[in-house]
Amino acid sequence: MSLSKIDLLNKKFSKSLFGYSKSEVDQLLTELAEVLGVTADEKKQLLKKVDRRESTISEFRQREETLRDTLMTTQKMIDDLKTTARKEAELIINEAHSRAEVILQQAHNRLAQIHEDINELKRQRTRFEVELKAVLESHLKTLEISSPELEKVEAIEAKLKFFKKAK
């Protein structure tokens, strides 16, 4: 049983001695009370559904916001890690370049020292050869050399010449 607004507006009551018929008015009031009761129950149920759905929507929005915050935080962490890794890589590369330059400079210094040592050894050898030759010539002059001894001296001189050519 349902009453619409139009049904209520079009409802006509029969007249009785003291006004409208009490039984018809009571019957209409009973019907209206039932309809209003059903409508009130339906309204309560609908409001409960709306509350539950709004609560669910609120939870979803809160979860969405939490996820968005988590994603933003994660992205920031990733960006920070990338930046830190880049800086560390640059430091490592710079340190490696510095070490390489030091090692290269040390190698150049060592090479220069070796060249200097080689030149010093050549000078010493030349000086030694000159001194040895002078000593030998001095001894040859002071000694009376016989022919067989002269051959020995010539052999020594030949060896000296050989050493000079070898350098």
Wavefront OBJ file of the C-alpha trace (Angstrom):
o trace
v 0.000 0.000 0.000
v 1.519 3.240 -1.111
v 0.175 6.730 -1.027
v 1.452 9.410 -3.252
v 1.248 13.127 -2.839
v -1.422 13.255 -5.526
v -3.469 10.573 -3.740
v -3.424 12.671 -0.599
v -4.358 15.859 -2.422
v -7.208 14.152 -4.255
v -8.584 12.323 -1.234
v -12.159 13.359 -0.536
v -13.903 12.669 2.727
v -17.624 12.272 3.057
v -19.333 14.699 5.285
v -21.055 13.653 8.413
v -23.098 15.463 10.927
v -20.176 16.981 12.705
v -17.714 17.272 9.816
v -15.726 14.594 8.058
v -16.310 10.938 8.701
v -14.182 9.934 11.651
v -13.616 6.396 10.389
v -12.371 7.599 6.980
v -10.009 10.124 8.573
v -8.753 7.479 11.032
v -8.237 5.009 8.195
v -6.267 7.633 6.200
v -4.169 8.475 9.241
v -3.425 4.774 9.756
v -2.389 4.403 6.115
v -0.282 7.553 6.337
v 1.354 6.324 9.524
v 2.227 3.008 7.863
v 3.610 4.736 4.780
v 5.587 7.181 6.912
v 6.908 4.317 9.036
v 8.046 2.361 5.986
v 9.511 5.527 4.483
v 11.319 6.346 7.732
v 12.740 2.799 7.889
v 13.839 3.008 4.267
v 15.390 6.409 4.946
v 17.294 5.014 7.965
v 18.566 2.088 5.920
v 19.596 4.388 3.075
v 21.334 6.751 5.501
v 23.199 3.795 7.011
v 24.256 2.705 3.522
v 25.354 6.247 2.718
v 27.336 6.423 5.989
v 29.003 3.077 5.279
v 29.829 4.113 1.720
v 31.118 7.507 2.847
v 33.232 5.741 5.462
v 34.554 3.362 2.800
v 35.254 6.281 0.449
v 37.011 8.110 3.277
v 39.153 5.038 3.973
v 39.996 4.735 0.276
v 40.899 8.406 0.106
v 43.060 8.036 3.189
v 44.753 4.967 1.680
v 45.206 6.839 -1.589
v 46.804 9.758 0.253
v 49.035 7.377 2.211
v 50.077 5.630 -1.007
v 50.718 8.971 -2.710
v 52.846 10.095 0.259
v 54.691 6.768 0.223
v 55.355 7.072 -3.509
v 56.590 10.631 -3.108
v 58.828 9.631 -0.197
v 60.142 6.653 -2.154
v 60.836 8.817 -5.211
v 62.657 11.356 -3.031
v 64.718 8.566 -1.482
v 65.560 7.224 -4.947
v 66.567 10.700 -6.119
v 68.672 11.205 -2.975
v 70.351 7.820 -3.457
v 71.113 8.649 -7.095
v 72.556 12.014 -6.105
v 74.643 10.448 -3.350
v 75.858 7.696 -5.676
v 76.789 10.272 -8.339
v 78.717 12.335 -5.795
v 80.503 9.256 -4.452
v 81.382 8.175 -8.000
v 82.762 11.633 -8.758
v 84.832 11.539 -5.562
v 86.187 8.100 -6.421
v 87.046 9.217 -9.961
v 88.703 12.404 -8.715
v 90.669 10.445 -6.138
v 91.740 7.934 -8.799
v 92.872 10.783 -11.068
v 94.829 12.327 -8.209
v 96.482 9.010 -7.397
v 97.265 8.431 -11.076
v 98.868 11.870 -11.326
v 100.981 11.179 -8.229
v 102.051 7.779 -9.581
v 102.828 9.289 -12.995
v 104.860 12.090 -11.408
v 106.760 9.556 -9.308
v 107.473 7.503 -12.443
v 108.749 10.599 -14.278
v 110.936 11.509 -11.308
v 112.299 7.960 -11.119
v 112.997 7.957 -14.873
v 114.854 11.262 -14.606
v 116.880 9.863 -11.686
v 117.735 6.733 -13.690
v 118.898 8.868 -16.641
v 120.989 10.948 -14.279
v 122.487 7.794 -12.737
v 123.282 6.402 -16.216
v 125.011 9.629 -17.212
v 127.008 9.635 -13.973
v 128.087 6.027 -14.573
v 129.175 6.925 -18.122
v 131.228 9.828 -16.767
v 132.819 7.545 -14.160
v 133.639 4.922 -16.803
v 135.216 7.514 -19.068
v 137.230 8.919 -16.154
v 138.290 5.401 -15.150
v 139.356 4.592 -18.726
v 141.378 7.809 -18.950
v 143.002 7.186 -15.583
v 143.725 3.549 -16.442
v 145.241 4.520 -19.769
v 147.395 7.144 -18.078
v 148.556 4.637 -15.479
v 149.352 2.046 -18.153
v 151.217 4.547 -20.283
v 153.133 5.726 -17.256
v 154.115 2.189 -16.358
v 155.147 1.437 -19.936
v 157.449 4.412 -19.979
v 159.046 3.623 -16.659
v 159.630 -0.010 -17.368
v 161.984 -1.301 -19.846
v 159.799 -3.387 -21.899
v 161.013 -6.315 -23.807
v 159.442 -7.415 -27.002
v 157.221 -10.136 -25.502
v 156.077 -7.715 -22.830
v 155.383 -5.139 -25.488
v 153.015 -7.547 -27.199
v 151.200 -7.948 -23.906
v 150.899 -4.182 -23.577
v 149.612 -3.915 -27.129
v 147.061 -6.609 -26.365
v 145.959 -4.597 -23.320
v 145.673 -1.463 -25.436
v 143.637 -3.394 -27.976
v 141.320 -4.461 -25.162
v 140.998 -0.852 -24.019
v 140.085 0.222 -27.535
v 137.533 -2.576 -27.607
v 135.962 -1.250 -24.368
v 135.822 2.264 -25.807
v 134.042 1.016 -28.922
v 131.569 -0.941 -26.770
v 130.298 2.133 -25.041
l 1 2 3 4 5 6 7 8 9 10 11 12 13 14 15 16 17 18 19 20 21 22 23 24 25 26 27 28 29 30 31 32 33 34 35 36 37 38 39 40 41 42 43 44 45 46 47 48 49 50 51 52 53 54 55 56 57 58 59 60 61 62 63 64 65 66 67 68 69 70 71 72 73 74 75 76 77 78 79 80 81 82 83 84 85 86 87 88 89 90 91 92 93 94 95 96 97 98 99 100 101 102 103 104 105 106 107 108 109 110 111 112 113 114 115 116 117 118 119 120 121 122 123 124 125 126 127 128 129 130 131 132 133 134 135 136 137 138 139 140 141 142 143 144 145 146 147 148 149 150 151 152 153 154 155 156 157 158 159 160 161 162 163 164 165 166 167
